[in-house]
Amino acid sequence: MDITNTILKFVKVYILSFFIFTLIGLIVDYAVLRVLLGNKLEYDIITRLRNTLSVAFILVDVFALTSAFLYFRQSQKTALELEQTEKEKATLQSQMLQKNLEPHFLFNNLSILSGLAKNRPEQIESFIDDFSDVYRYYLKHGKKQLAELKDELSFLKNYMNLIEKRFGNTYQIENSIENTDGFIIPCSLQLCVENAIKHNRGSNKIPLVISLSRKEDTIVVKNKLNKVDFTLGTGTGNDYLKRQYQLNFNKDVIFTETNNEFIVEIPLVLEI
């Protein structure tokens, strides 16, 4: 639509310029001949109009081509500046989201520790050991663009040890990924699992199973929907994943909710 409007504007300007050049050309031509020839002037309007139209056509073409060149050059420059501005804006937003993830992660695990202190104090020491391993990984990889998929799967296993200490077997991981080649944004899988746990109910009799699979160059995280009555969510984790993949790799993280499933498709980066 924008291109069509631009072309129409140029056509209108071209036609208007042609008439203006022609009119000015006729006036100037007549005035010059009148000065040069005076009373001897025999003005052939048809011949002079034909000559003026030819000159006007050439001048208008030169004017139009020059204007078009300058316009599109400026448009390209403006588009590049806008793209750079949007990228800087997205970078800043992603950095802000990343800053929000760390206290979010700490708060959730401190809540687990609080629960253990009330109900199973004998597991506190073991929890702190697991939490230290998980948080060490988070600090090491949290600011990196990518981590190896195999390392992320190992990290997720440690993270699930923490979840098990709080909820027992209420939430389980079913991992069918055999090919661990490739790279992924750090903590991506953990964020997806955390989101599933936060928004869905599980029990020891009917645990919420979160499945991990690989479909070509995409990791698929899937869980059945058994939504809790109310959760206060900000969407920080999902926004962070989408921003990071779009900004750094021009790839899309796809979130799909059906009648009974929630699915996250995370693209892998094969080379760095």
KAPEFEN-V183289 format. One record per residue. SS is DSSP state (2 for helix, 1 for strand, 0 for the rest). PHI is phi in whole degrees, 0 to 359 (999 if undefined). Layout:
ss = <SS/SS>
phi = <PHI/PHI>
This chain:
ss = <0/2/2/2/2/2/2/2/2/2/2/2/2/2/2/2/2/2/2/2/2/2/2/2/2/2/2/2/2/2/2/2/2/2/2/2/2/2/2/2/0/0/0/0/2/2/2/2/2/2/2/2/2/2/2/2/2/2/2/2/2/2/2/2/2/2/2/2/2/2/2/2/2/2/2/2/2/2/2/2/2/2/2/2/2/2/2/2/2/2/2/2/2/2/2/2/2/2/2/2/2/2/2/2/2/2/2/2/2/2/2/2/2/2/2/2/2/2/2/0/2/2/2/2/2/2/2/2/2/2/2/2/2/2/2/2/2/2/2/2/2/0/0/0/0/0/1/1/2/2/2/2/2/2/2/2/2/2/2/2/2/2/2/2/2/2/2/0/0/0/1/1/1/1/1/0/0/0/0/0/0/0/1/1/0/0/0/2/2/2/2/2/2/2/2/2/2/2/2/1/0/0/0/0/0/0/0/1/1/1/1/1/1/1/1/0/0/1/1/1/1/1/1/1/0/0/1/0/0/0/0/0/0/0/0/2/2/2/2/2/2/2/2/2/2/2/2/2/2/0/0/0/0/1/1/1/1/0/0/0/1/1/1/1/1/1/1/0/1/0/0/0>
phi = <999/295/295/299/297/296/297/298/296/295/296/298/296/299/296/297/297/299/295/295/299/295/297/296/298/296/295/295/301/295/295/295/296/295/293/286/258/60/289/281/295/244/268/269/300/294/295/295/294/299/295/294/298/297/294/297/299/295/297/295/299/298/297/294/296/295/297/297/299/295/295/291/295/294/297/296/297/296/297/295/295/294/298/295/297/296/294/295/296/295/298/297/297/295/296/294/297/297/297/287/291/296/297/298/296/298/300/299/282/293/295/297/299/297/296/295/299/277/250/219/299/291/264/297/298/297/297/297/298/295/297/298/297/293/290/298/296/300/294/287/251/300/259/276/286/219/223/292/301/298/291/294/293/294/298/296/298/295/297/292/297/293/296/296/293/268/249/70/265/298/236/227/255/243/256/247/281/256/274/256/289/113/231/214/296/306/71/299/294/298/297/294/294/301/296/297/293/294/256/228/262/226/213/295/285/234/290/277/264/252/262/242/214/240/239/57/253/227/265/250/250/223/213/290/272/215/297/288/296/204/223/264/242/255/73/300/299/296/298/299/299/299/297/297/290/291/289/268/229/53/237/250/270/254/251/229/241/260/293/226/219/239/232/239/248/251/288/268/256/274/225/227>
